Amino acid sequence: MKEIIKIILAALVALIIGAGAGYYYGHTKGLSKGIQQAKKEASIREQELLKKIKEAANPFSKVQVNPFKKGYKNPFGE
């Protein structure tokens, strides 16, 4: 009877240690994958933001530079 209790206790201890080790290993793996994914998303957002900043900093991006592009009209003529 005492031998069965010792076997059950040993199995429980092994199960608890295994579950704890699996949780720790899975947590560290998931954490490292999450950090890598966050870095990738941050770099994508950074590129998008830099593109918007460059567009906003260019004063000629939305302004027609050449007023005569649509057609020349003589201001002194008829």
TORRO-419502 format. One record per residue: residue in three letters; residue number from 0; x, y, z of N, C-alpha, C in turn. Coordinates in steps of 0.2 Angstrom, whole numbers, plus 5000, padded with zeros to 4 digits. Layout:
N
 residu num  n_X  n_Y  n_Z ca_X ca_Y ca_Z  c_X  c_Y  c_Z
    ALA NUM    X    Y    Z    X    Y    Z    X    Y    Z
...
REM end
This chain:
78
 residu num  n_X  n_Y  n_Z ca_X ca_Y ca_Z  c_X  c_Y  c_Z
    MET   0 5004 4994 5000 5000 5000 5000 5004 5006 5000
    LYS   1 5010 5006 5004 5014 5012 5004 5018 5013 4998
    GLU   2 5019 5007 4994 5023 5008 4988 5018 5011 4983
    ILE   3 5012 5010 4983 5007 5013 4978 5007 5020 4979
    ILE   4 5007 5022 4985 5006 5029 4987 5013 5033 4985
    LYS   5 5019 5030 4986 5025 5032 4984 5025 5033 4976
    ILE   6 5022 5028 4972 5022 5029 4965 5018 5034 4963
    ILE   7 5012 5035 4966 5007 5040 4964 5010 5047 4966
    LEU   8 5013 5048 4971 5016 5054 4973 5022 5056 4968
    ALA   9 5026 5051 4966 5031 5052 4962 5029 5054 4955
    ALA  10 5023 5051 4953 5020 5052 4946 5017 5060 4947
    LEU  11 5014 5062 4952 5011 5068 4953 5017 5073 4953
    VAL  12 5022 5072 4956 5028 5077 4956 5031 5077 4949
    ALA  13 5032 5072 4946 5034 5072 4939 5030 5076 4934
    LEU  14 5023 5075 4935 5018 5078 4931 5019 5086 4932
    ILE  15 5019 5088 4939 5019 5095 4941 5026 5098 4938
    ILE  16 5031 5094 4938 5038 5097 4936 5037 5098 4928
    GLY  17 5035 5093 4925 5034 5093 4918 5029 5098 4915
    ALA  18 5024 5099 4919 5019 5105 4917 5023 5111 4918
    GLY  19 5026 5112 4923 5030 5119 4925 5035 5120 4919
    ALA  20 5039 5115 4918 5044 5116 4913 5041 5117 4906
    GLY  21 5036 5114 4904 5032 5115 4898 5029 5122 4897
    TYR  22 5027 5124 4903 5024 5131 4903 5029 5136 4902
    TYR  23 5035 5135 4906 5041 5140 4905 5043 5140 4898
    TYR  24 5045 5134 4895 5047 5134 4888 5043 5137 4883
    GLY  25 5036 5135 4884 5031 5138 4879 5031 5146 4880
    HIS  26 5031 5148 4886 5031 5155 4887 5037 5159 4884
    THR  27 5043 5156 4885 5048 5160 4882 5048 5159 4875
    LYS  28 5046 5154 4872 5046 5153 4865 5041 5158 4862
    GLY  29 5035 5159 4865 5030 5163 4863 5032 5170 4864
    LEU  30 5035 5172 4869 5038 5179 4870 5042 5181 4865
    SER  31 5047 5176 4863 5052 5178 4858 5049 5179 4851
    LYS  32 5044 5175 4850 5040 5176 4843 5036 5182 4843
    GLY  33 5033 5184 4849 5029 5190 4850 5034 5196 4849
    ILE  34 5040 5196 4852 5044 5202 4851 5046 5203 4844
    GLN  35 5048 5197 4840 5050 5198 4833 5044 5200 4829
    GLN  36 5038 5198 4830 5032 5201 4826 5031 5208 4828
    ALA  37 5032 5210 4834 5031 5217 4836 5036 5221 4832
    LYS  38 5043 5219 4832 5048 5223 4829 5046 5224 4821
    LYS  39 5044 5218 4818 5042 5218 4811 5036 5223 4810
    GLU  40 5031 5223 4814 5025 5228 4813 5028 5235 4814
    ALA  41 5032 5236 4819 5034 5243 4821 5038 5246 4815
    SER  42 5042 5241 4812 5046 5244 4806 5042 5246 4800
    ILE  43 5036 5242 4799 5032 5243 4794 5028 5250 4795
    ARG  44 5026 5251 4801 5023 5257 4803 5027 5263 4803
    GLU  45 5034 5262 4804 5039 5267 4804 5040 5269 4797
    GLN  46 5040 5265 4792 5041 5266 4785 5035 5270 4782
    GLU  47 5029 5268 4785 5022 5272 4783 5022 5279 4785
    LEU  48 5025 5280 4791 5025 5286 4795 5030 5291 4791
    LEU  49 5036 5288 4790 5041 5292 4786 5038 5294 4779
    LYS  50 5035 5290 4776 5032 5291 4769 5027 5297 4770
    LYS  51 5023 5297 4775 5018 5303 4776 5022 5309 4778
    ILE  52 5027 5308 4782 5031 5314 4784 5034 5317 4778
    LYS  53 5037 5313 4773 5040 5316 4767 5035 5319 4763
    GLU  54 5029 5316 4762 5024 5319 4758 5022 5326 4761
    ALA  55 5021 5327 4768 5019 5333 4771 5024 5338 4771
    ALA  56 5031 5336 4771 5036 5341 4771 5038 5344 4764
    ASN  57 5035 5341 4758 5036 5343 4752 5031 5348 4750
    PRO  58 5033 5354 4749 5027 5359 4748 5024 5359 4741
    PHE  59 5028 5355 4736 5026 5355 4730 5022 5348 4728
    SER  60 5021 5344 4733 5018 5338 4732 5010 5338 4729
    LYS  61 5007 5343 4732 5000 5344 4730 4998 5351 4726
    VAL  62 5003 5354 4725 5003 5361 4722 5005 5360 4714
    GLN  63 5001 5363 4710 5003 5363 4703 5009 5368 4702
    VAL  64 5014 5366 4700 5020 5370 4700 5020 5375 4694
    ASN  65 5018 5372 4688 5018 5376 4682 5011 5378 4681
    PRO  66 5009 5385 4681 5002 5387 4680 5000 5387 4673
    PHE  67 5005 5386 4668 5004 5386 4661 5004 5379 4658
    LYS  68 5003 5374 4662 5003 5367 4660 4997 5366 4656
    LYS  69 4991 5368 4658 4985 5367 4655 4985 5370 4648
    GLY  70 4988 5375 4647 4987 5379 4641 4990 5386 4642
    TYR  71 4993 5388 4637 4996 5395 4637 4990 5400 4635
    LYS  72 4990 5405 4638 4985 5411 4637 4989 5417 4637
    ASN  73 4989 5421 4631 4992 5427 4631 4989 5432 4635
    PRO  74 4992 5435 4641 4989 5440 4645 4988 5446 4641
    PHE  75 4992 5448 4636 4991 5454 4633 4987 5454 4626
    GLY  76 4985 5448 4625 4981 5447 4619 4974 5447 4620
    GLU  77 4970 5445 4615 4962 5446 4616 4960 5441 4620
REM end
